[in-house]
């Protein structure tokens, strides 16, 4: 990928968030980590992103309402969203929301390929 991407990682586990950011940075991209839905919304208000990686299992986040709020905002509605989760119902959520998925734990090469193929 020739263009450096800016990815918002919404993940409440600090270690996984940091590791994902490090992998993306090593691949030449920028990553911003948000450990809560509130932090994610604040990051979206002050920055622009090529992709959002969204963990489904966050204590302060209803995935359906969160995605709906993004799609209703003119500034954010075109940002691709990648669901990243180890939940057994990830396929169901992916179909329900019409979003691509990445199953945790994920392979680092798969992570980079998925991010680069989906980002705008």
Steps between C-alpha positions, in 0.01 A plus 500: 500500500650833397271725703538515877162430655357641820316235700287546811527190720206471740608231746466492878793266562807724516750227407311395188439860402870584536610189311261570213620861482863387497438255215324768295774755570765247398312463170524878448158604626379722781285363780299670769376286788173558682438287808131598525212609279523847652871525415423378148242774446744762626768370261254512211410861580860620478651275233435337167533128443519258208365208703346418837581168669219429744507246780148370566557419868545835663331580830372845398402422143190369329646404159176554311437847644864598458508403131164669446631824653802490270284439193270790588783753517606651167863522613527133594250306292746405227775373731524120462452304822670167568352289779779336698394247759545155639130473585318190384226718347736708283357356177149594612609856585687530171187404306269712715710815461617427146864537604813296434657311787837399636503209744719530810762388548607612158814438303709817457519463122123454482453812712707715265343354187148550632566858609663594171225340292216675685635849570387800295 
